[in-house]
Amino acid sequence: MGVAPTAHAAPGNPLNGPYRVISNGDWAKTNEVRMNEAVVVSTWTFSTSCTNVQTCDGTVTSDKGWTVPAKFRINRWIVEVEHPGWLPCPDGTSAPGYQRFQFFGTSPNGQVDTANGQTLKGFDRTEGPGGACGRNTPTAIEMPLRLDKM
């Protein structure tokens, strides 16, 4: 009798292919105060691979015109985008915004399931730098985020 070959599955749970992404501005907070913002729907296309169950890296391209690194660390995905001129100032100048998306796989009942790459949930947070527009406190907008595999 021979020895059965060993299966070699890729480690971790990479995200690959297109996802429908919704940043739900209906539930947004600006500087921790509930304020409606626009609902943003976009398509992201991931190309990632994992070195183990806690570390994945690659890129994500949005139909909004950007391509940036995507990384998975321990229990969540992180995507960061810089937006020049995001925060208009009263004097006519502007400051950049730093957008950070953090999300994780979820089970059908909404619990964390990092192995699920079909439905992911988390937060979309954009923050201007402290001191911008003559204000010490940075402007920060945070809203719920959902990604669905297409």
Stockholm file with secondary structure:
# STOCKHOLM 1.0

chainA/1-150         MGVAPTAHAAPGNPLNGPYRVISNGDWAKTNEVRMNEAVVVSTWTFSTSCTNVQTCDGTVTSDKGWTVPAKFRINRWIVEVEHPGWLPCPDGTSAPGYQRFQFFGTSPNGQVDTANGQTLKGFDRTEGPGGACGRNTPTAIEMPLRLDKM
#=GR chainA/1-150 SS CCCCCCCCCCSSCCCEEEEEEEECGGGCEETTEECCCCCEEEEEEEEEEEEETTEEEEEEEETTSCEEEEEEETTEEEEEEEEEEEEECTTSCEEEEEEEEEEEEBCTTSCBCTTCCSEEEEEEEEECCTTGGGCSSCCEEEEEEEEEEC
#=GC SS_cons         CCCCCCCCCCSSCCCEEEEEEEECGGGCEETTEECCCCCEEEEEEEEEEEEETTEEEEEEEETTSCEEEEEEETTEEEEEEEEEEEEECTTSCEEEEEEEEEEEEBCTTSCBCTTCCSEEEEEEEEECCTTGGGCSSCCEEEEEEEEEEC
//
